Amino acid sequence: KTRGPLKSDNFPAMQTCFKCHDDAKAPATCEICHTKPAEVRKLMHPTDYKHSHKFDANANDRKKCQPCHQAETFCSDCHAGDNLTGSVHDLNYRFNHSLDAKGKEVQCQSCHDKEAFCVPCHQQEGNIPQSHQTANWNPRTNPSTHAQEAQRDMESCAACHDEPASTCAQPGCHWDGDGIRGNNPTIHASSITDLGHGPWHNDPGFQCFQCHISTNEPGRGFCGYCHGEQ
């Protein structure tokens, strides 16, 4: 029970209310007494809650939401269909969501059920997205769609293909087995050599060395691409 008019500074938490109002000790229908639900909402939520509620929803502490809101119906009023892209994820999220899916799995599951949400796209071929099933996706076709995607957004590729030796670096594909430039399929634009003193000079763990042979032998390996025989 509360005494006096309810204000934001003395409004009880919903968990406190439902200790009694559980349809056993007392009715759980708030509108019996609170005939103006809009006034209650103003006390429960700040004015910008439409934009800030995600922090509560992502905190794995949605118990305070659930007494009034059912996630399957209430959340989907805004977070459904075309509205989802603009209000939660950026416009390119369909293509790069794999980065978050691996690094922020718990955060994704605060809204998405892993089995129900992921399976419709990934059920046919394991974890292969639909883009990989297009006619020209095969790396040996010309033009190759997968090459265009890799040049556009290599980070999205690396989110799943994080072991080049087992995926990209296959014989006949992107395999720098001899360290000689020009006899393997091209993955970089010709302007790659215009970067000057690139970061690979000072960082032996740079991503270039995931695929390229790191050797200072004149005319050979990654260094020989630019420096040639001395």
DRENPA-440287 format. One record per residue (C-alpha): residue number from 0; residue in three letters; y, z, x. Coordinates in nm, 2 decimals. Layout:
<pts>
<NUM; "ALA"; <Y; Z; X>>
...
</pts>
This chain:
<pts>
<0; "LYS"; <0.00; 0.00; 0.00>>
<1; "THR"; <0.36; -0.05; 0.10>>
<2; "ARG"; <0.68; 0.11; -0.01>>
<3; "GLY"; <1.01; -0.05; -0.07>>
<4; "PRO"; <1.09; -0.43; -0.07>>
<5; "LEU"; <0.88; -0.63; 0.17>>
<6; "LYS"; <1.07; -0.77; 0.47>>
<7; "SER"; <0.96; -0.95; 0.78>>
<8; "ASP"; <0.97; -0.63; 0.99>>
<9; "ASN"; <0.74; -0.43; 0.76>>
<10; "PHE"; <0.51; -0.70; 0.62>>
<11; "PRO"; <0.15; -0.61; 0.69>>
<12; "ALA"; <-0.09; -0.84; 0.86>>
<13; "MET"; <-0.32; -1.03; 0.63>>
<14; "GLN"; <-0.62; -0.86; 0.79>>
<15; "THR"; <-0.48; -0.53; 0.67>>
<16; "CYS"; <-0.44; -0.66; 0.32>>
<17; "PHE"; <-0.80; -0.78; 0.30>>
<18; "LYS"; <-0.95; -0.45; 0.41>>
<19; "CYS"; <-0.90; -0.36; 0.04>>
<20; "HIS"; <-0.83; -0.69; -0.13>>
<21; "ASP"; <-1.18; -0.82; -0.07>>
<22; "ASP"; <-1.28; -0.89; -0.44>>
<23; "ALA"; <-1.49; -0.57; -0.42>>
<24; "LYS"; <-1.24; -0.28; -0.38>>
<25; "ALA"; <-0.95; -0.48; -0.52>>
<26; "PRO"; <-0.88; -0.84; -0.63>>
<27; "ALA"; <-0.84; -1.10; -0.35>>
<28; "THR"; <-0.61; -1.32; -0.56>>
<29; "CYS"; <-0.27; -1.27; -0.41>>
<30; "GLU"; <-0.08; -1.45; -0.69>>
<31; "ILE"; <-0.17; -1.17; -0.94>>
<32; "CYS"; <0.10; -0.96; -0.79>>
<33; "HIS"; <0.29; -1.20; -0.56>>
<34; "THR"; <0.41; -1.44; -0.83>>
<35; "LYS"; <0.63; -1.63; -0.58>>
<36; "PRO"; <0.40; -1.74; -0.30>>
<37; "ALA"; <0.68; -1.93; -0.13>>
<38; "GLU"; <0.86; -1.60; -0.06>>
<39; "VAL"; <0.55; -1.46; 0.10>>
<40; "ARG"; <0.51; -1.76; 0.32>>
<41; "LYS"; <0.87; -1.71; 0.45>>
<42; "LEU"; <0.78; -1.36; 0.56>>
<43; "MET"; <0.44; -1.46; 0.71>>
<44; "HIS"; <0.56; -1.77; 0.90>>
<45; "PRO"; <0.87; -1.84; 1.11>>
<46; "THR"; <1.09; -2.13; 1.00>>
<47; "ASP"; <0.95; -2.36; 1.28>>
<48; "TYR"; <0.59; -2.27; 1.21>>
<49; "LYS"; <0.50; -2.62; 1.12>>
<50; "HIS"; <0.54; -2.71; 1.49>>
<51; "SER"; <0.44; -2.39; 1.65>>
<52; "HIS"; <0.13; -2.30; 1.45>>
<53; "LYS"; <-0.08; -2.50; 1.69>>
<54; "PHE"; <-0.06; -2.21; 1.94>>
<55; "ASP"; <-0.22; -1.98; 1.70>>
<56; "ALA"; <-0.48; -2.24; 1.59>>
<57; "ASN"; <-0.57; -2.31; 1.95>>
<58; "ALA"; <-0.60; -1.94; 2.05>>
<59; "ASN"; <-0.95; -1.91; 1.90>>
<60; "ASP"; <-0.81; -1.64; 1.68>>
<61; "ARG"; <-0.78; -1.82; 1.35>>
<62; "LYS"; <-0.91; -1.52; 1.15>>
<63; "LYS"; <-0.56; -1.44; 1.04>>
<64; "CYS"; <-0.53; -1.80; 0.90>>
<65; "GLN"; <-0.87; -1.81; 0.73>>
<66; "PRO"; <-0.80; -1.56; 0.45>>
<67; "CYS"; <-0.55; -1.80; 0.30>>
<68; "HIS"; <-0.63; -2.14; 0.45>>
<69; "GLN"; <-0.96; -2.33; 0.47>>
<70; "ALA"; <-0.97; -2.54; 0.79>>
<71; "GLU"; <-1.17; -2.82; 0.63>>
<72; "THR"; <-0.92; -2.88; 0.35>>
<73; "PHE"; <-0.58; -2.72; 0.45>>
<74; "CYS"; <-0.56; -2.86; 0.80>>
<75; "SER"; <-0.67; -3.21; 0.70>>
<76; "ASP"; <-0.37; -3.25; 0.47>>
<77; "CYS"; <-0.16; -3.31; 0.78>>
<78; "HIS"; <-0.42; -3.37; 1.06>>
<79; "ALA"; <-0.61; -3.66; 0.91>>
<80; "GLY"; <-0.62; -4.04; 0.95>>
<81; "ASP"; <-0.30; -4.20; 1.08>>
<82; "ASN"; <-0.11; -3.87; 1.08>>
<83; "LEU"; <-0.33; -3.73; 1.35>>
<84; "THR"; <-0.20; -3.97; 1.62>>
<85; "GLY"; <0.16; -3.91; 1.57>>
<86; "SER"; <0.16; -3.53; 1.51>>
<87; "VAL"; <-0.10; -3.41; 1.76>>
<88; "HIS"; <-0.20; -3.68; 2.02>>
<89; "ASP"; <-0.01; -3.95; 2.18>>
<90; "LEU"; <-0.06; -4.31; 2.08>>
<91; "ASN"; <-0.30; -4.39; 2.37>>
<92; "TYR"; <-0.52; -4.09; 2.32>>
<93; "ARG"; <-0.81; -4.29; 2.19>>
<94; "PHE"; <-0.85; -4.44; 2.54>>
<95; "ASN"; <-0.78; -4.14; 2.76>>
<96; "HIS"; <-0.91; -3.85; 2.55>>
<97; "SER"; <-1.21; -3.82; 2.78>>
<98; "LEU"; <-0.99; -3.64; 3.04>>
<99; "ASP"; <-0.92; -3.36; 2.79>>
<100; "ALA"; <-1.27; -3.37; 2.65>>
<101; "LYS"; <-1.41; -3.27; 3.00>>
<102; "GLY"; <-1.14; -3.04; 3.11>>
<103; "LYS"; <-1.03; -2.87; 2.78>>
<104; "GLU"; <-1.35; -2.87; 2.58>>
<105; "VAL"; <-1.28; -2.54; 2.42>>
<106; "GLN"; <-0.94; -2.65; 2.31>>
<107; "CYS"; <-1.07; -2.96; 2.15>>
<108; "GLN"; <-1.33; -2.76; 1.96>>
<109; "SER"; <-1.06; -2.55; 1.80>>
<110; "CYS"; <-1.01; -2.85; 1.56>>
<111; "HIS"; <-1.31; -3.08; 1.62>>
<112; "ASP"; <-1.67; -3.00; 1.57>>
<113; "LYS"; <-1.84; -3.15; 1.88>>
<114; "GLU"; <-2.14; -3.29; 1.69>>
<115; "ALA"; <-1.97; -3.42; 1.38>>
<116; "PHE"; <-1.66; -3.56; 1.54>>
<117; "CYS"; <-1.79; -3.71; 1.87>>
<118; "VAL"; <-2.12; -3.85; 1.75>>
<119; "PRO"; <-1.99; -4.13; 1.52>>
<120; "CYS"; <-1.85; -4.31; 1.83>>
<121; "HIS"; <-2.09; -4.19; 2.10>>
<122; "GLN"; <-2.42; -4.18; 1.92>>
<123; "GLN"; <-2.54; -4.54; 1.98>>
<124; "GLU"; <-2.54; -4.55; 2.36>>
<125; "GLY"; <-2.50; -4.20; 2.47>>
<126; "ASN"; <-2.15; -4.13; 2.60>>
<127; "ILE"; <-2.05; -4.50; 2.61>>
<128; "PRO"; <-1.72; -4.57; 2.41>>
<129; "GLN"; <-1.69; -4.87; 2.18>>
<130; "SER"; <-1.47; -5.06; 2.43>>
<131; "HIS"; <-1.77; -5.09; 2.66>>
<132; "GLN"; <-1.96; -5.29; 2.40>>
<133; "THR"; <-1.72; -5.59; 2.38>>
<134; "ALA"; <-1.85; -5.93; 2.48>>
<135; "ASN"; <-1.66; -5.96; 2.81>>
<136; "TRP"; <-1.71; -5.60; 2.92>>
<137; "ASN"; <-1.98; -5.69; 3.18>>
<138; "PRO"; <-1.82; -5.67; 3.53>>
<139; "ARG"; <-1.98; -6.01; 3.62>>
<140; "THR"; <-1.81; -6.20; 3.34>>
<141; "ASN"; <-1.48; -6.38; 3.40>>
<142; "PRO"; <-1.24; -6.26; 3.27>>
<143; "SER"; <-1.38; -5.91; 3.28>>
<144; "THR"; <-1.24; -5.67; 3.02>>
<145; "HIS"; <-1.35; -5.37; 3.21>>
<146; "ALA"; <-1.15; -5.48; 3.52>>
<147; "GLN"; <-0.84; -5.51; 3.31>>
<148; "GLU"; <-0.89; -5.16; 3.17>>
<149; "ALA"; <-0.95; -5.02; 3.51>>
<150; "GLN"; <-0.63; -5.17; 3.65>>
<151; "ARG"; <-0.43; -5.05; 3.35>>
<152; "ASP"; <-0.56; -4.69; 3.35>>
<153; "MET"; <-0.80; -4.59; 3.63>>
<154; "GLU"; <-0.77; -4.22; 3.54>>
<155; "SER"; <-0.94; -4.28; 3.21>>
<156; "CYS"; <-1.23; -4.45; 3.39>>
<157; "ALA"; <-1.26; -4.17; 3.64>>
<158; "ALA"; <-1.28; -3.91; 3.36>>
<159; "CYS"; <-1.64; -4.03; 3.31>>
<160; "HIS"; <-1.72; -4.24; 3.61>>
<161; "ASP"; <-1.66; -3.95; 3.86>>
<162; "GLU"; <-1.94; -4.05; 4.09>>
<163; "PRO"; <-1.85; -4.40; 4.22>>
<164; "ALA"; <-2.18; -4.43; 4.42>>
<165; "SER"; <-2.38; -4.41; 4.10>>
<166; "THR"; <-2.16; -4.63; 3.88>>
<167; "CYS"; <-1.90; -4.86; 4.04>>
<168; "ALA"; <-2.05; -4.88; 4.39>>
<169; "GLN"; <-2.36; -5.09; 4.31>>
<170; "PRO"; <-2.47; -5.38; 4.53>>
<171; "GLY"; <-2.30; -5.69; 4.40>>
<172; "CYS"; <-2.03; -5.48; 4.23>>
<173; "HIS"; <-1.76; -5.26; 4.40>>
<174; "TRP"; <-1.96; -5.18; 4.71>>
<175; "ASP"; <-1.79; -5.18; 5.05>>
<176; "GLY"; <-2.11; -5.18; 5.25>>
<177; "ASP"; <-1.98; -5.36; 5.55>>
<178; "GLY"; <-1.61; -5.27; 5.55>>
<179; "ILE"; <-1.50; -5.63; 5.57>>
<180; "ARG"; <-1.23; -5.73; 5.33>>
<181; "GLY"; <-1.27; -6.02; 5.10>>
<182; "ASN"; <-1.65; -6.04; 5.04>>
<183; "ASN"; <-1.66; -5.79; 4.75>>
<184; "PRO"; <-1.52; -5.82; 4.40>>
<185; "THR"; <-1.15; -5.74; 4.39>>
<186; "ILE"; <-1.03; -5.42; 4.22>>
<187; "HIS"; <-0.68; -5.39; 4.34>>
<188; "ALA"; <-0.38; -5.62; 4.30>>
<189; "SER"; <-0.26; -5.81; 4.61>>
<190; "SER"; <0.05; -5.60; 4.61>>
<191; "ILE"; <-0.15; -5.29; 4.71>>
<192; "THR"; <-0.08; -5.36; 5.08>>
<193; "ASP"; <0.30; -5.35; 5.01>>
<194; "LEU"; <0.29; -4.97; 4.97>>
<195; "GLY"; <0.36; -4.92; 5.34>>
<196; "HIS"; <0.26; -4.59; 5.49>>
<197; "GLY"; <0.04; -4.49; 5.19>>
<198; "PRO"; <-0.08; -4.13; 5.13>>
<199; "TRP"; <-0.43; -4.22; 5.26>>
<200; "HIS"; <-0.30; -4.20; 5.61>>
<201; "ASN"; <-0.25; -3.83; 5.59>>
<202; "ASP"; <-0.51; -3.72; 5.34>>
<203; "PRO"; <-0.88; -3.78; 5.44>>
<204; "GLY"; <-0.98; -3.67; 5.09>>
<205; "PHE"; <-0.76; -3.94; 4.92>>
<206; "GLN"; <-0.93; -4.12; 4.63>>
<207; "CYS"; <-0.95; -4.44; 4.83>>
<208; "PHE"; <-1.23; -4.29; 5.04>>
<209; "GLN"; <-1.45; -4.24; 4.74>>
<210; "CYS"; <-1.53; -4.61; 4.76>>
<211; "HIS"; <-1.41; -4.73; 5.10>>
<212; "ILE"; <-1.56; -4.66; 5.44>>
<213; "SER"; <-1.33; -4.44; 5.64>>
<214; "THR"; <-1.35; -4.56; 6.00>>
<215; "ASN"; <-1.10; -4.62; 6.28>>
<216; "GLU"; <-1.31; -4.89; 6.44>>
<217; "PRO"; <-1.08; -5.18; 6.51>>
<218; "GLY"; <-1.11; -5.45; 6.24>>
<219; "ARG"; <-1.36; -5.26; 6.04>>
<220; "GLY"; <-1.37; -5.03; 5.75>>
<221; "PHE"; <-1.07; -4.93; 5.54>>
<222; "CYS"; <-0.82; -4.91; 5.82>>
<223; "GLY"; <-0.91; -5.26; 5.93>>
<224; "TYR"; <-0.80; -5.41; 5.60>>
<225; "CYS"; <-0.44; -5.38; 5.71>>
<226; "HIS"; <-0.45; -5.31; 6.08>>
<227; "GLY"; <-0.70; -5.58; 6.18>>
<228; "GLU"; <-0.85; -5.60; 6.53>>
<229; "GLN"; <-0.64; -5.45; 6.80>>
</pts>
